[in-house]
Amino acid sequence: MAGRGRGVGITNDLLERMTQVLEAFVHNQDGESGEYRGLFAFTRHNPPKFEKKFDLEGAQRWVANVEKTFHSIWGGRGLVEKAREFLSLKQGNMTVGEYAVKFQELMKYWPHYQYEDKEEDLCAQFEHRLRPEIHAAVSVFQLTDLPTLVSKCRIFEANSKGKTVDTRGSG
């Protein structure tokens, strides 16, 4: 029975943390930082309020209602599916430019990369999913700035096709 009390404590801690995050969302409607991207859209849908008491069935209903709100905002596609799509994204037959656009579109669904101090990890994720010949060419530089990494990949890709890339503009 000792484990049962611990589970209740963990559940309470989890529910309390979820409540804190959602309250932070509500109070941050004016300017969205990267950490709270999409918050304004979420709060405009009047998400259900959590009552801050231990009621397992009530908490489950609350979570289900919050999920419905998320689904209504993002076109019925769950955030989990988008996060999985991000984690499995590979360059494949896409150009570097197409891959970079898709990568940046999906990275907002992976919370680990919502903080600016994760740029190095973000570059590693992008780099490791490149086609092998591009990965081999750019990995030796150990780039930790995503726009620079994308630019260098585009240059290599163009050079390998006998083309040139205008590097005076943005990556």
Residue pairs with C-beta under 8 A, 6 or more apart in sequence:
8 54
11 54
11 56
11 59
12 54
15 50
15 52
15 54
15 59
16 52
18 50
19 50
19 52
22 47
22 50
22 66
24 36
25 36
25 39
25 42
25 43
26 43
28 36
28 39
29 39
29 40
29 43
32 38
32 39
32 40
34 114
34 115
34 116
35 114
35 115
37 108
37 114
38 73
38 108
41 73
42 69
42 70
42 73
45 69
45 72
45 73
47 65
47 66
47 69
48 62
48 65
48 66
48 69
50 59
50 62
51 58
51 62
67 78
70 78
70 79
71 77
71 78
74 82
79 109
82 106
82 109
83 109
83 110
85 106
85 109
86 103
86 106
86 107
86 109
86 110
87 110
89 99
89 102
89 103
89 106
89 129
90 129
91 99
91 129
91 130
91 131
91 134
92 99
92 131
94 102
95 157
96 130
96 134
96 150
96 153
96 154
96 157
97 150
97 154
99 129
99 130
100 126
100 150
100 153
103 126
103 129
107 113
107 122
108 114
112 118
112 121
113 121
113 122
113 125
119 144
119 145
119 146
120 144
122 146
123 143
123 144
123 145
123 146
123 149
126 146
126 149
126 150
127 135
127 138
127 139
127 143
127 149
128 135
130 138
130 153
133 160
134 153
134 156
134 157
137 156
138 149
138 152
138 153
138 156
141 152
143 149
143 152
147 170
147 171
148 171
150 171
151 167
151 171
154 165
154 171
155 165
155 167
158 164
158 165
159 165
